[in-house]
Amino acid sequence: MAIFQKSVSLKYLILLCSLFLIISFLGIVFVRLLLFKKRAHKLHLATYKAFLAGDLDPEHQARVAESFEKYMNKTLDPEPILMMAVLSPVIHEHYAYLTVQVSDEDRDLEGIGIIEDRLSVDGNSVNIKEHYPIYFHQEADAVGLHTFSVKIREPNETKDEHFWDLYVRTGEFPVRTTPKLVISLPEPNKVDVRIYVYDKRGNKSNSLRLLTTARFDKDLRQGERK
């Protein structure tokens, strides 16, 4: 009987030790999560401060202020917000950089949507709607600037659905192949390009007209004169 009681006591002792270790581990994880969240919050505040201190046009300033207000309302807003979308040049004439300024509090962005309205050679209106799951295998920060390499759209060129489907399934592209976001250069009264971002739950941000940098506009004018 004494041996049995001793055995039961030992089992309870082992159980209590196990529970103590589990609770300690969960406590450490919880504290680390709190510290990470606190550091992330400070980083996000610094990012917003830098954004708001910039020389922004009134509409851009209003979008950043709206995003910051939602971030500070202590409610997790699932809808992403697009604050800016701008195209910048690179050395190669057929490629450029697309930079988007985005906030998404629940950090579940999936991709970038492109809407284009253009006039064809015969004067008819052509509408292009494409979405690129560029964030599918990565987690973007809650607020920040994201830059991607894009290919300038050629006549009749569209998104390579096969390669992007492969990326979604595997997270990889074929060897030596990196499909780009395909996008047209905006042209006044000819080509209108709008950008939005969307998340894994199907939420879409506001859409913005794609801007080009002053240097890009200068390069385009020089190219037209050649």
N, C-alpha and C positions, 0 to 999 in steps of 0.2 A: 504493500500500500504506500509506504513511504517513497519507494522507488518510483511508483506511478505519479505521486504528487510532485516529486522532483522533476520528472520528465515533463509534466504539464507546465510547471513553473518555467522551465527552460524554454519551452515552446513560446510561452507568453513573452518571455524576455526577448527572444529572437524577433517575435512579431513587433514588439514595441520598438526595438532597435531599427527594424526595417522601416516602420512608420516614421520614426524620427529622421532617418536618412532621406526618405522620400519628401517629407515636409521641408527639410533643410534645403534639398535640391530645388524644390518648387519655389522656396523663398528666395534663393539666389537668382533663379531665372526671373522671378517677378521683379526683383530689385534691378537687375540688369536691363530689363525691358523698360522700367521707369526711367533709368538713367539714359538709355538710348532715346526714348521718347522726348526727354527733356533736352538732350543735345540736338535732336532733329528739330525740335521746336525753335531753339535758338538759331539754328542754321536757316530755317524758313523765315524767321523774322528778319535776319540779316539780309536774306535774298530780297524780300519785299522792300526793305529799307533802301537797298541799292537800286531796285527798280523804280521806286517812287522818287528817288533823288535824281534820276536821269532827266535829260532834256527831251521830254515827250510831248507829242501833240495832244491837244485836249481830249480827243476821243480815246487815244491810247492810255492816257493818264486815268481816264474814267474807268476803263476796263481793269486796269491794275488795282485801282482803289476798290472797285466792286469785288474783285477776287480776294483782296486783303480783308475786306469787311466780312466776307463769308468765312474766310479762314479763322477769324477771331470770334465768330459767333458761338463757339463751343458746341456746334452741331456738325456732324459729319455729313457734308454735302456730297452726294455721289456723282453729280453731273460735272464733267470737266469744263474748264473755261479756257478759251483761246484768247490770249491778250495781244499777240502779234504774229505775223507770218511774213517773212522777207526773204527774197532771193538774192544771193550774192555770187559774183563770178569766180571762176577758177581759170587756170591757164588754158585748159582745153576748151575750145569754143562750144562743144556739144554737152558740157557738163557744168553744173553749178552747185552751190550749197543752199539748202533750204533750212532756215532757222525759225523755229517756232517757240513762242513764250507761252508756257502752259501751266495751269494749276489743276490738280486732281487729288483731292484730299484722301480718297480711299485707295489711291495708287494702283489702279487696275486698268490703265490705258492699254488699248490694243493696237490702235493704228491711226493713220492719217487719211482723211478723205479729200478728194480733189473733185471740184466741179468746174467745168469749163464750158463757156458759151463762145462760139466763134462763127465767123462768116466764112463759108466755103468759097472756092474760086468762082462758082456760078452765082454767088450772092445768097445762098440758102443758109439758114441757121443750123449749126451743128452743136449738139449738147453731149458732153462727155462726163460721166460720173464713175469714178473709180475709188476703191479703198485699198490701202496698203497696210497689212498687219505688221508694221515695223517694230512695234513694242511687244509682240506676242510672246517672245521668249526672254523678255527682260522686264524688270520692274523700275519704272521711272520714279523720280522723287516727287513729292507732293507739289512742288513748285520749282520751276527752273527754265533754263534755255536749253533746247535740244537742237542739234545741227545734224543734217543728213546730206549725203551726196545724192544728187538727182541728175537725171538725164533730160536734156531739153528735147521735147517731143518733136519728132519729124512728121511730115504729112502721113496720115493714116496709121501712125504708130499708136499702139495701145498697151495697156498693162500685160505683162507676160503671166497669165493666170497659172500656167503649169509650174513655173519656177516658184511662184509665191505660195501655191498650194503645197509644194514640196517643203518649203521653209516652215510652214505652219505644222506640218506633220513631223518633221525631223529636226527642225532648228538649224538646218544646214542647207547650203546651196551646193550644186554640182561643182566639182573641182574646176578652178580657174573661172568660175562664173559667179558674178555677184549682181543679180538683178537690181536695178535701181528704181526709185520712184520716178515715173515719167511725168513730166509737167511741161506745159507750154509757157512761152514768154508772154506776159501780158502786153497787149498793144491797145492803146486808146481807140475806141470805136471799132475794134476788130476782134480782139481776143480778151475776154474777161475770165479771170481765174480766181476762184474762191477756195479757201482751205478751212477744214475743220478737223477736230480730233474726236475719237470715239473710244469707248471702253468695252470691256469684256461682257458687260451686262446690256449692251446696246444703247447706252446713253451717249448722246452726241452733244458736242459743244456748239456754241454759236459759230457761224461761218464768217470769215473775214476775207476781204479782197486782198489778194497777194500783192505785196509791195516789192519793188526792186530798189537796190541801193543806187545812190547817185553815180558811183563808179560804173555800175552795170549799165545804167542809162547812157553814160558817156561812151562806153565801149560799143554799145549797140549803134549809137549814132555814127561812130567812126567806121563800124563795119558796113553800115548802109552807104557811106560815101565811097567805099573802096570799089 
